[in-house]
Amino acid sequence: MKVGIVGAGGVGSACLLSLVMRGVACQVIVLDKNQERAKGVVADLQYGATLSPTVELRAGGYQDLADAVLVIVTAGINEKTGGATDRSDPAGRLKLLDVNAGVYRDIIPHVVEVAPQAVIVVVTDPPDPLADLARQLAGHDRVLSTGTFLDSLRFRLHLARRLNVNPMYVEAQVVGEHGTSQVFLWSSARVGGTPISNLLEQSGQTMGTFRRDVEQDVRFANITIIEGTGASQLGIGMVTARIAEAILRDEHVVIPIGSYNPKYDVTISLPSVLGRHGVSQILEPEMSEQERQGFRQSADVLRNAFARITQASGRRPAAQGD
């Protein structure tokens, strides 16, 4: 099966490496406006790829995406370049939207022209409103954002560290925006079926302080990474490869991922059934009233963000079902 990656920067390269290591694609085409960069990334990685399951790697153009099952889009400016690294700024990744919307208006029509049946996975920040834009430009619903999958993994990891358990056995999810309005589902967070609140009570820790510290670590994990390395790329590369694997293998795995939700009229993350044709079912977990209110507010933030870029371009948002 053929997979395309549009954008050969740090995130695109991390996606490519993770795809090769997971061995889920037969052929991967890498595109970048800087063709020499795409060629260099492929040339570098192809030697190590001989240690992984057989895969053909090629740098190419849009025409090479013909018959692609999946196209991953990572192109655009990142948080450091776009000035989205201020913890006190409620806009967060949404500061990148206007510039990256212009990038997507150029890319998506080319992708759809040559690969009309492909599932499109939006990785570029901010992924949720960009997925709505890509859906509008593509004219179909097989458009996903990486959403809060990575945020949920970060949530589980920080809970596990503080509780001294393996994160594999932590059940916890972040829903809503992949951004500052994201919602942590504390009411359903569990370790081995035991509520987090019970575990804290047993250890003598206070929920308020524990919750504040965990949310700060998760919500601003990207900025912490950027302060150390200049870019957040490895984790999202691994998450994107896992999403690709679920699609290519038609796994019907349930993960928190961004897709268009008619109920909220926006692309937003909830636990969803993911397979060959994208999301086939959206699950809405039980939430406390506070969590429910936070989720609605997150949907409002995303709708307003998408409305802003569509109004600015003179385009109307796509109607439900388009």
Order of alpha helices (4+ residues) and beta strands (2+ residues): beta-alpha-beta-alpha-beta-beta-alpha-beta-alpha-beta-alpha-beta-beta-beta-beta-beta-alpha-alpha-alpha-alpha-beta-beta-beta-alpha
